[in-house]
């Protein structure tokens, strides 16, 4: 799992019409990643944090491991992260609450297909703990629909070809990066 893992913490709350990427978001990002690596360093060692993951599999839509962040991270580290996130959300989005954060871990064969996060609030957030520059796998980007996709039929020109890049933005899950976007996309 260590070589192919990507861990993202997704927060959903607060309407944003653009994508915001905030690199080097949390000063404690390294501590959170270290906790993940330490937990999975010895595959023969049984720890409660290793057994809290739900294998979420819905045919043709989702296949990944997930867990509430509070079930995995130490309380102090998670509390610092949430305080930092909430402070940023208040200052930049006018967001005064967040829903319970979840972790997602992706191993070979894992995926999330296109979906919207509308039921979870007016903002979607992805915070990455993936060591992106040294990863040994492909994939893992967050795909966000461009507004053009929602206007596809009203703006379609029969003489213009459209490719994936015309409809979707790919955002690499760079380490310690917070990505915030409109959940409709």
C-alpha positions as CSV (number, residue, x, y, z in Angstrom):
1,X,0.0,0.0,0.0
2,X,2.9,2.4,0.7
3,X,4.1,2.6,-2.9
4,X,0.8,3.2,-4.5
5,X,-1.1,5.1,-1.9
6,X,-2.7,8.5,-2.3
7,X,-4.4,10.0,0.7
8,X,-6.7,12.9,0.4
9,X,-8.8,14.6,3.1
10,X,-12.0,15.9,1.6
11,X,-14.0,18.7,3.2
12,X,-17.3,19.9,1.9
13,X,-18.9,23.1,3.0
14,X,-19.7,26.7,2.2
15,X,-20.6,28.7,-4.0
16,X,-17.4,29.1,-5.5
17,X,-17.1,29.5,-9.3
18,X,-13.4,29.0,-9.7
19,X,-10.8,26.6,-8.6
20,X,-8.5,27.7,-5.9
21,X,-5.2,25.8,-5.3
22,X,-3.3,26.7,-2.1
23,X,0.1,25.0,-2.0
24,X,1.9,24.5,1.3
25,X,-1.4,24.9,3.0
26,X,-0.9,23.5,6.5
27,X,2.3,23.7,8.5
28,X,1.6,20.3,10.0
29,X,1.1,18.5,6.7
30,X,4.4,16.6,7.1
31,X,3.2,15.4,10.5
32,X,0.0,14.1,9.1
33,X,1.8,12.3,6.3
34,X,4.3,10.9,8.8
35,X,1.5,9.4,10.8
36,X,0.1,7.7,7.7
37,X,3.5,6.3,6.8
38,X,4.3,5.2,10.3
39,X,0.9,3.4,10.6
40,X,1.6,1.4,7.4
41,X,5.3,1.0,7.7
42,X,5.2,-2.6,9.1
43,X,2.6,-4.7,7.4
44,X,2.9,-7.3,10.1
45,X,2.0,-4.9,12.9
46,X,-1.6,-4.8,13.9
47,X,-2.8,-1.3,14.9
48,X,-6.4,-0.1,15.3
49,X,-5.8,2.7,12.7
50,X,-5.0,0.1,10.1
51,X,-8.4,-1.6,10.5
52,X,-10.7,1.5,10.4
53,X,-10.8,1.7,6.6
54,X,-14.1,0.9,4.7
55,X,-13.7,-0.6,1.3
56,X,-16.2,1.5,-0.6
57,X,-17.2,-0.1,-3.9
58,X,-20.1,1.0,-6.0
59,X,-20.0,-0.6,-9.5
60,X,-18.7,1.9,-12.1
61,X,-18.7,4.8,-9.7
62,X,-16.4,4.4,-6.7
63,X,-13.7,1.9,-5.5
64,X,-11.5,3.1,-2.7
65,X,-10.7,2.9,0.9
66,X,-12.2,5.6,3.2
67,X,-12.5,6.4,6.9
68,X,-13.5,9.3,9.1
69,X,-10.4,11.3,9.8
70,X,-11.0,11.1,13.5
71,X,-10.7,7.3,13.3
72,X,-7.3,7.5,11.8
73,X,-5.3,10.6,12.9
74,X,-4.2,11.4,16.4
75,X,-6.6,13.9,18.0
76,X,-4.0,16.7,18.5
77,X,-2.8,16.6,14.9
78,X,-6.2,16.5,13.4
79,X,-7.4,19.3,15.7
80,X,-4.6,21.6,14.4
81,X,-5.4,20.8,10.8
82,X,-9.1,21.5,11.3
83,X,-8.4,24.7,13.1
84,X,-6.2,25.8,10.3
85,X,-8.7,24.8,7.6
86,X,-11.6,26.5,9.4
87,X,-9.5,29.7,9.9
88,X,-8.7,29.8,6.2
89,X,-12.3,29.1,5.3
90,X,-13.6,31.9,7.5
91,X,-11.1,34.4,6.1
92,X,-11.4,33.4,2.4
93,X,-14.8,32.0,2.0
94,X,-16.9,33.2,4.8
95,X,-17.3,29.6,5.8
96,X,-17.9,29.1,9.6
97,X,-18.4,25.3,9.7
98,X,-17.2,22.2,8.0
99,X,-18.7,18.7,7.8
100,X,-16.9,15.7,9.3
101,X,-13.7,15.1,7.3
102,X,-13.1,11.8,5.6
103,X,-9.9,10.3,4.3
104,X,-9.7,8.4,1.0
105,X,-6.9,6.0,0.2
106,X,-6.4,4.8,-3.4
107,X,-4.5,1.6,-4.2
108,X,-4.1,-0.1,-7.5
109,X,-7.5,-0.3,-9.2
110,X,-9.1,2.4,-7.0
111,X,-11.1,5.2,-8.6
112,X,-13.8,7.7,-8.3
113,X,-15.8,8.4,-11.5
114,X,-17.4,11.8,-12.2
115,X,-19.9,13.0,-9.7
116,X,-21.0,16.2,-8.0
117,X,-20.7,17.1,-4.3
118,X,-23.7,19.4,-4.3
119,X,-25.5,17.7,-1.4
120,X,-22.6,18.4,0.9
121,X,-22.6,22.2,0.7
122,X,-21.5,25.1,-1.5
123,X,-17.8,24.3,-1.5
124,X,-15.8,21.1,-2.1
125,X,-12.3,20.8,-0.7
126,X,-9.6,18.2,-1.3
127,X,-6.4,18.3,0.8
128,X,-3.7,16.0,-0.4
129,X,-1.0,14.1,1.6
130,X,0.3,12.5,-1.5
131,X,4.1,12.9,-2.0
132,X,3.3,13.8,-5.7
133,X,6.8,14.4,-7.0
134,X,8.1,11.0,-5.8
135,X,5.0,8.8,-6.4
136,X,5.3,5.5,-8.3
137,X,1.8,5.4,-9.7
138,X,-0.1,7.2,-12.4
139,X,-3.5,8.8,-11.8
140,X,-4.8,10.4,-8.7
141,X,-5.7,13.8,-10.1
142,X,-8.9,15.6,-9.1
143,X,-11.0,16.1,-12.2
144,X,-13.2,19.1,-12.1
145,X,-15.7,19.9,-14.9
146,X,-15.3,23.2,-16.6
147,X,-18.4,25.5,-16.7
148,X,-18.5,24.9,-20.4
149,X,-19.6,21.3,-19.8
150,X,-22.7,22.5,-18.0
151,X,-23.5,24.7,-21.1
152,X,-22.5,22.0,-23.6
153,X,-25.8,21.7,-25.5
154,X,-26.7,25.4,-25.5
155,X,-23.2,26.4,-26.8
156,X,-22.3,23.4,-29.0
157,X,-21.0,24.3,-32.4
158,X,-21.2,21.4,-34.9
159,X,-18.0,22.6,-36.6
160,X,-15.8,22.4,-33.5
161,X,-14.4,19.2,-32.1
162,X,-14.2,18.8,-28.3
163,X,-11.8,16.7,-26.3
164,X,-11.6,15.9,-22.6
165,X,-9.3,18.8,-21.9
166,X,-12.1,21.1,-23.2
167,X,-14.4,19.9,-20.5
168,X,-12.3,18.8,-17.5
169,X,-9.5,20.4,-15.5
170,X,-7.0,17.9,-14.0
171,X,-5.5,19.0,-10.7
172,X,-2.5,17.0,-9.4
173,X,-2.8,15.9,-5.8
174,X,0.4,17.6,-4.8
175,X,1.5,17.2,-1.2
176,X,0.1,19.7,1.3
177,X,-2.1,21.4,-1.3
178,X,-5.7,22.4,-0.6
179,X,-7.9,22.5,-3.6
180,X,-11.3,24.3,-3.3
181,X,-13.9,24.3,-6.0
182,X,-17.6,24.6,-6.7
183,X,-19.3,21.3,-5.9
184,X,-21.5,21.4,-9.0
185,X,-18.4,20.9,-11.1
